[in-house]
Amino acid sequence: MNKHKSILKAIFLLIVIGITSYTLCFTPNKAFASENFTIYPTTNYFTQLELDTRDGRIWQVHTAVEKDANIIKYAINPVPLTDMPEPGRFMLSPTGNMYNFILLDTVDGRTWQIQWSFESKKRGIISAIVEYNLN
């Protein structure tokens, strides 16, 4: 009986650690508000997103553990989304889909769905998210 309790405690602890780690990785950090660039993790170990917080440009950054691996950055959105850049203006938020993030302009509230991908045709800003008014 004690063995089963120990196993249940260990499983519970692993779940709590996993949830805490995920939350820490994907919770926006206000400390980055003054940074020009920040890195956002994805659920892929070797893919991160680099955001220019001033103007909304985004790059997909690939890392690797092998010495001769292809370590490279791909532009997701190479075009500035504002003509009034300021540090901390833009931030990313993950969605339930590992390839999709929401890009938020914290000054005027505009939002975009962005997607990273290993295929260039599937990488980029999918669309601006427009406000729908039922009135």
N, C-alpha and C positions, 0 to 999 in steps of 0.2 A: 504494500500500500504506500509506504514512504517513497519507494522508487517511482511510482506513478505520480505522486505529488511533486517530486523533484523534476520529473520530465515536464509536467504541466507548468511549473514555475519557470523552467528554462525556456519553454516555448513562448510563454507570456513575455518574458524579458526580451527575447529576440524580436518579437512583434513590436514592443514598445521602442526598442532601439531603432528598428527599421523605420517606423513612423516618424520618430524624432529626427533621424538623419534625413529623410525625405523632406520633412518640413523645413529643416535648416537650410537645405540646398535650394529649395524653391521659394522661400519667403523673401520678398524684396527687402533689401537692407537700406535704410535711409542713410547709412554712412556713405553709400555710393552717390548720394545726391550731388556731391561736389566733384565727382570724378568725370573726366571726359569719356573714358571707355570703361566698360565692365564686361566680365565673362559670365554667361549664364550656362549652367550645366543642362544637359539633356539626359534622358535615361539610357542613352548609348554611351558606354564608357569612353569611347574615343572621339566623340563629337561634342563640341561646346559651341555656343553662339557668342560672338563678340559684338557688343552694341556700342555705337557712338551715342552716348546719352544726350549729346548736344543737338543732333539733327536727325536721329532715327535710322542712320545707315547700319546695316547688319551684315556680318560675315559668318560663315559656317567654318569652324576651325577643327581640323582633324589632327589628332595626335596618335601616337603608337608607342609600343614598347620595343619593337624591333629596330635595330640600328639602320637598316636600309629601307625602312617603310616609307610610304608616301605621306609626309607631314606637310599639309597645305591648307590654305584658306580659300574659300569660294565666296564670292559676293552673293548675298541673298537679296539685299536691297542697296545698290551702290548710289542711289539718288537721295540727296537730302530732302526731308519732308517738311522743312520749314526754312524761311529766310530770316528767322530770328533765333539762331541757335543759342543755347545756354546749357551749362553742365547740369545733368540730372533731369533734363526736360523729358526724356523718353525712358521707358522701362518695358521689360518683357514679363509676361506671365504665362506659365505653362497651361496647357489644356489637358483633357483626358487622353488626347491623341499624342503619342510621343513625338510626332513630326511637326505638330502645330503649336504655335504660341500666339498670344495676343500682344500686339505692340500698342502701347498707350502713350499718347502725348499728354503729359500731366498738366500742361498749361491750358490747352483748349478742349481736352477730353476726346479728341479724335482717336479712333481705334482701327487697327488693321489686323487681319488674320495673316500670319506669315507661316511659311512652311520650309523646313530644311529637308534635303533629300540627297541621296548619293547620285541621283539622276538630275542633270542640269534643267531639263524641261519641267521637272516637278518642284524646283526650288524657286522661292521668291515670295512676293506679296501676293497672296491669293485674292484678296479683295479688301477694300475699305469696308468697315462695318458701319452701316448707316442707321440712323435712328428711325424707328418706325413709330408713327403716331396714329393711334386708333381714332382720334377725333376727326 
